[in-house]
Amino acid sequence: MFPTDLTAVLTGASRPQLRRWKATGLLVPEVAVKPRLLYSFRDVVALRTVVRLRSETSLQKVRRAFSTMPALDFTEHPSKYRFGTDGRTIVVADNDGNTIDLVRSPGQYELLSLADIFQPFRTNRGDSVVDFLHPRERLEVRAGRMGGWPTIVETRIPYDTIATLLADGEVPLADVSYYYPGVDAEAAKDALDFHTTVQGVA
């Protein structure tokens, strides 16, 4: 499960947006744990899709598109679908590859693949959203590894484990490999930098 701060960094959604989108039903986390919001890997992918669509069209259209989906038999988790927008409307691809307009306007569409959603982009506010699969050069996200939690490249070592080791300054970057042989100083630096970004989410 992904806490709000990490979800915000990986998706580009702010904490207030996440709370508002849950309250209005745009995207409710699959697992409700009070008092904290926790998101599944699928939720994070879907939220990233919402923010990407929102970077090119209005939130009102995104809301209308998502609320229209169940009536058109799109009842799976939103992370299962490919969406596209021309700025005026939003379309979704069905199982046969046909595009269906969710906002009811004509236009030309380029469907966003998961590869598109995972690439870095800018939000409608101009904020940079990290590369989802590599939030830092030496960090990676894999759905089948650690539930999608960011880890050091080609290891199962969570980024925050390394950041915690370095947090008090007693262990220098160069010595991390004594504790975790698969983690060099550059990877440790990336883990600490990403952790600092996550901790800084307002």
Helices and strands as residue ranges (DSSP letters): E 2-3, H 4-11, H 15-24, E 38-39, H 41-54, H 59-68, G 69-72, G 78-80, E 83-85, E 90-93, E 99-101, E 111-112, H 114-118, E 121-122, E 128-129, E 139-140, G 146-148, E 151-152, H 159-167, G 173-175, H 176-179, H 185-199
